[in-house]
Amino acid sequence: MSKTKAVLLAVGGLAIVLAAIYFLGFRALPVDTVGVEWFWKIAGSAITVLVALVFYELSSRAISAAMRRARGTEGEVKMFLGLWRLIVAFVAVLVIIGGFFELGILAAAFGAFGGMFLGWALQPLVSGFAAWLLVTLKRPFRAGDRVQLPAQGLVGDVSEVGPMHTVLNQVGGAVGIWQRTGIG
């Protein structure tokens, strides 16, 4: 049995057990509104997981077939399906959390902490772009110039200066001559 089918059976079984508890247990006991409300939230969460798993299984088969018809490699199909699984899971978790909490409060918390983590994660990208801007405006070197980086022990010809990286064709080094080594 595949992992997806096992999860589908487990979630379906949980939904059936919750329904049985509700219909058998709550009818015999005095009904309190908090218990009924939480039951529907939990049942809705189980149904959301079940729907998300079925949707992912069907859509991933369609996506996989379409990518193979378009001559996509097995690695590309696997990579895209991993991204697709993450998107479906994120939406399902968002729907489940929305059933238990107000999304406005969660959005405020994500805005506070998410902005901080996003800035932290994008720091190398932003500093690389700022360095490119500085190199473009000040012009300490241009494409075609030979540069030396003594701290790294590199000598090379600049072949491209881009916003995210500078390509340096190394010369000398282990070869011991002043021609290109082919190491980028």
C-alpha positions as CSV (number, residue, x, y, z in Angstrom):
1,M,0.0,0.0,0.0
2,S,1.4,3.4,-0.9
3,K,2.0,6.1,1.6
4,T,-0.7,8.3,0.1
5,K,-3.4,5.6,0.3
6,A,-2.4,4.9,3.9
7,V,-2.8,8.5,4.8
8,L,-6.1,8.7,2.9
9,L,-7.4,5.7,4.8
10,A,-6.2,7.1,8.2
11,V,-7.9,10.5,7.6
12,G,-11.1,8.8,6.3
13,G,-11.1,6.6,9.4
14,L,-10.6,9.6,11.6
15,A,-13.5,11.4,9.9
16,I,-15.8,8.3,10.4
17,V,-14.8,7.9,14.1
18,L,-15.5,11.6,14.7
19,A,-18.9,11.3,13.0
20,A,-19.7,8.2,15.1
21,I,-18.7,10.0,18.3
22,Y,-20.8,12.9,17.4
23,F,-23.9,11.1,16.4
24,L,-23.7,8.4,19.1
25,G,-22.1,10.4,22.0
26,F,-23.5,13.9,21.7
27,R,-27.1,12.7,21.3
28,A,-26.9,10.8,24.6
29,L,-25.2,13.7,26.5
30,P,-26.4,17.2,27.0
31,V,-25.1,19.2,24.1
32,D,-22.8,22.1,24.9
33,T,-22.1,24.6,22.1
34,V,-18.3,24.6,22.6
35,G,-18.1,20.8,22.2
36,V,-20.2,20.9,19.0
37,E,-18.2,23.8,17.6
38,W,-14.9,22.0,18.2
39,F,-16.2,18.8,16.8
40,W,-17.1,20.6,13.5
41,K,-13.7,22.3,13.4
42,I,-11.9,18.9,13.8
43,A,-14.2,17.2,11.3
44,G,-13.7,20.0,8.9
45,S,-9.9,19.7,9.3
46,A,-10.1,16.0,8.6
47,I,-12.2,16.6,5.5
48,T,-9.8,19.3,4.4
49,V,-6.9,16.9,4.7
50,L,-8.8,14.2,2.8
51,V,-9.8,16.6,0.0
52,A,-6.2,18.0,-0.2
53,L,-4.8,14.5,-0.5
54,V,-7.3,13.4,-3.2
55,F,-6.7,16.6,-5.1
56,Y,-2.9,16.3,-4.9
57,E,-3.1,12.6,-6.0
58,L,-5.3,13.4,-9.1
59,S,-3.5,16.7,-10.0
60,S,0.0,15.2,-9.6
61,R,-0.9,12.4,-12.0
62,A,-2.2,14.9,-14.6
63,I,0.8,17.1,-14.2
64,S,3.2,14.2,-14.4
65,A,1.6,12.9,-17.6
66,A,1.5,16.4,-19.1
67,M,5.2,17.0,-18.3
68,R,6.2,13.6,-19.8
69,R,4.3,14.4,-23.0
70,A,6.2,17.6,-23.2
71,R,9.4,15.5,-22.9
72,G,10.3,16.6,-19.4
73,T,12.9,14.5,-17.7
74,E,12.2,12.4,-14.6
75,G,14.2,14.8,-12.5
76,E,12.1,17.8,-13.7
77,V,8.9,16.0,-13.0
78,K,10.0,14.9,-9.5
79,M,11.2,18.4,-8.7
80,F,8.0,20.1,-9.9
81,L,5.8,17.6,-8.1
82,G,7.7,18.3,-4.9
83,L,6.9,22.0,-5.3
84,W,3.3,21.2,-6.1
85,R,3.0,19.0,-2.9
86,L,4.4,21.9,-0.9
87,I,1.8,24.4,-2.4
88,V,-1.1,22.0,-1.8
89,A,0.0,21.3,1.8
90,F,0.5,25.0,2.5
91,V,-3.0,25.8,1.3
92,A,-4.5,22.9,3.3
93,V,-2.7,24.0,6.4
94,L,-3.9,27.6,5.9
95,V,-7.5,26.4,5.5
96,I,-7.3,24.3,8.6
97,I,-5.7,27.1,10.7
98,G,-8.4,29.5,9.3
99,G,-11.0,27.2,10.8
100,F,-9.5,27.5,14.3
101,F,-8.2,31.1,14.4
102,E,-8.9,34.4,12.8
103,L,-6.6,34.8,9.8
104,G,-6.2,38.5,10.5
105,I,-4.3,37.7,13.7
106,L,-2.2,35.1,11.9
107,A,-1.4,37.6,9.1
108,A,-0.3,40.2,11.6
109,A,2.0,37.6,13.3
110,F,3.4,36.4,10.0
111,G,3.9,40.1,8.9
112,A,5.9,40.8,12.0
113,F,8.1,37.7,12.1
114,G,7.9,36.8,8.4
115,G,9.3,40.2,7.4
116,M,12.2,39.8,9.8
117,F,13.0,36.3,8.5
118,L,12.5,37.4,4.8
119,G,15.0,40.3,5.3
120,W,17.4,37.9,6.9
121,A,17.2,35.4,4.1
122,L,17.5,38.1,1.4
123,Q,20.5,39.8,2.9
124,P,23.1,38.1,0.6
125,L,20.9,38.9,-2.5
126,V,20.5,42.5,-1.5
127,S,24.2,43.0,-0.7
128,G,25.2,41.3,-4.0
129,F,22.9,43.7,-5.9
130,A,24.3,46.7,-4.0
131,A,27.8,45.5,-4.8
132,W,26.9,45.3,-8.5
133,L,25.4,48.8,-8.4
134,L,28.6,50.1,-6.8
135,V,30.8,48.3,-9.4
136,T,28.6,49.7,-12.2
137,L,28.7,53.3,-11.0
138,K,32.3,53.5,-9.8
139,R,33.8,51.2,-12.5
140,P,36.8,49.8,-10.6
141,F,37.0,47.1,-13.3
142,R,35.2,46.2,-16.4
143,A,34.7,43.1,-18.5
144,G,38.0,42.3,-20.2
145,D,40.2,43.7,-17.3
146,R,42.6,41.4,-15.5
147,V,42.2,41.6,-11.7
148,Q,44.1,40.2,-8.8
149,L,42.4,39.0,-5.6
150,P,45.4,38.4,-3.2
151,A,43.2,37.3,-0.3
152,Q,41.8,34.4,-2.4
153,G,45.0,33.9,-4.3
154,L,43.2,34.5,-7.6
155,V,44.3,36.3,-10.8
156,G,41.9,36.4,-13.7
157,D,40.2,38.1,-16.5
158,V,36.7,39.6,-15.9
159,S,34.4,38.2,-18.6
160,E,31.0,39.4,-17.2
161,V,29.7,41.7,-14.5
162,G,26.1,41.0,-13.7
163,P,23.7,42.0,-11.0
164,M,24.0,38.7,-9.1
165,H,27.6,37.6,-9.9
166,T,30.8,38.5,-11.6
167,V,32.5,35.9,-13.9
168,L,36.2,35.7,-13.6
169,N,38.3,33.4,-15.9
170,Q,41.2,32.4,-13.7
171,V,44.7,32.5,-15.1
172,G,47.9,31.2,-13.6
173,G,47.5,29.3,-10.4
174,A,48.3,25.6,-10.6
175,V,49.0,25.8,-14.4
176,G,51.8,28.3,-13.8
177,I,51.3,30.2,-17.0
178,W,49.3,33.4,-17.8
179,Q,46.7,31.8,-20.0
180,R,43.2,30.9,-19.1
181,T,42.8,27.8,-17.0
182,G,39.1,27.3,-17.9
183,I,38.1,27.4,-14.2
184,G,35.3,30.0,-14.0
